[in-house]
Amino acid sequence: MRYALIYGGLSGAVAIVLIILTVVMDLPDHLHSEWFGYLIMLVSLSMIFVGVKRYRDVERGGVIRFFPALAVGLGIAVVAGLIYVIGWEIFLATSADDFMTEYMNSYIAGLARDMQADGATPAAIQAKIAEMRAMAESYKNPLFRVPLTFVEIFPVGLLVALVSAAILRNPRVLPAQRTPAPVSG
């Protein structure tokens, strides 16, 4: 549990701080900012690998099986996700901006342009816009928003936990460093 709290806390804090910075910097194209956001999450969730390795080396003598490694990785991912959600909720509560309205307006403009370029009918475009506006309205409800925010980051953490467990179950991969015995003179 200690490893989940330490490494998950660090991972979640780094992810939310960097994501909020991208929102505050107002990246103009939300498609690119989404990819950049997931890249930030992936990099911050690399703490899962570090945490599982540290657990393997310190607590397990340099050897760990897949499922215990996965359990540690999932614990870190859950804590990171919770920190991310809490940080996002604090940002929304303290920010003067209406993030979702601004996001949806930008998204809808790009979506309408793309749908029109693909030959969509005005009725199809309007139906999609109505669907997106309904989602923006639902986002105002914390019972909708909180799970949605958690689901943004957790699948990335799950993937990193699976890969970390698969790699670190092999004790020859990044083996634990043995401290040499002091030389008596």
N, C-alpha and C positions, 0 to 999 in steps of 0.2 A: 504494500500500500504506500509506503514511503516513496518508492520509485515513481509510482503513478502520480503522486501529489507533486513531487519535485519536477520531474521531466514534463508531465502534463501541464503543470502550471506555467513553466517556462514556455512551452510550445504554444499554449493558448494565448499567453500574454503577447508573445512576439507576433503571432498571427493577427490578433485583433488590433494591436497598435499599428501594424503595417497596413492592414485593410482600411482602418479609419483614416490613416494618412492619405491613402489613394482617394478616398471619398472626399476628404477635405481639399485635396489638390484639384478635385473636379476634373478627372480624366474625361475627355470629351466623347469618346466612343465606348459605350458600355460593353460592347462585344469584346473589345480588346481588354478592357478593365476586368471583365469576368475571367478571361484567360490568365491575366496577370494576378488576379486574386487567388485563383487556384494554384498558380505557381508559388505564391507567397505561402499558401497553406501547406503545400508539399514540402517546401524548404523548412518551414517552422516545425512540421511534423517529423522531420528527420530526427528530432529529439527522441522519437520512439526508438529508432535504431540505437542511439547512444544510450538510452535508458535500459533497453533490453541487454545490450552488451555489458553495461556496467553491472547489472543484476547478475548476469551469467558469470562475470569474472569475479565479483566480490562475494556474492552470496552463494554461488553454486560451484565455486572452485574452477571456473573456466569451462564447465560443461552444462548444457541445458538441452532438454528435449523440446520438440516443436510446440506441444500444447502449453507447457508452462511459459515458454517464451511468448507465445501468442497471448496468453492471459495477461502477462505483464504489459505487452504492447497495447492490448485492448484497454487495460486500465489507464494507461497514459493517454490513449486516444479519447476516452470518455472524459477524463479530467480536462484535457485540452478543449474538447467540445463545450464543456460546461463553462470554462473560463471565457471562451469565445462568445457564447451566448450572453453571459453576464456583461461582458464588455460592450457588446452590441446594444444591449438594452440600456445600459448607462449612457452610451453615445446618443441613442435615440431620445432618451429622456432629457438630456442636457443640451442637445443641439437645437438651434432655432430653425433649422431647415426641415422641410418635409421631404425626407430622403425618398420615400417611395413614390410620391407624386412626381418629383423631379426625375427619378429613375424611369418611371413608366412613360412620362412624356418624351424623354429622349429615346427610350426603347421603341415606343409606338411610332415615332417619326421614322426611325430606321426601318422598322418592320413594314410600315406602309409603303415606304420607298422600294424596299426589296420585293414586296408582294406585287406592287404595281409593275416593276421591271420584269417580274416573272409572268405577267399576264393575268393576274388575279382580277376578278370582277370587283367593282366598288362594293357590292353587297358582301362579298367574302372578306374584303378588307375591313369593312365596318363591323362585321361579326367578330373578327379577331380583335379589333380595338375594344369592343364591348367586353370581350372575355378578359382582356388584360386590365381594363378598368375595374372589373369585378374582383380580380385578384388583388389589385391595389387597395380596394376597399376592405377585403378580407384581411389584408396585412395589418390593418389598424388594430385588429383583435390579437392580444398577446397569446391566446390559446392557439391561434393559427401561426403567428409569427415565431414564437419560441421554438416549437418543433421544426419549423422550416429552417430556421437559422442553424439549429443543431445538425440537421440533415445536410446542410451545405458543407460542413467540415468533416463530419464523422466518416463518411465513406472513404475520404482520402486517408484518414487515420487508420481505418480498417485495412485498406490496401497496404499502407506502409507497415502495419503490424504483421500482416501475413508475409510480406516479403522479408521483413526483419527476422521473423521466427524461422522462416525457411533457410535463410542464410546463416543465422547465428547458431542454429542447432549443430552445425559442424564446428567442433572445437578448433579445427585447424585454420578457420577463417578468423583473422585478427585475433590470434591466441592471446590469452591473458599474459601480461608481462610478469615474470617472476623477478622479485627483488633479489639481487645477489646477496649472499651472506657477507657480512663485513669481513674485511681482510685483517687478520690480526698481525701485528708487526712486531 
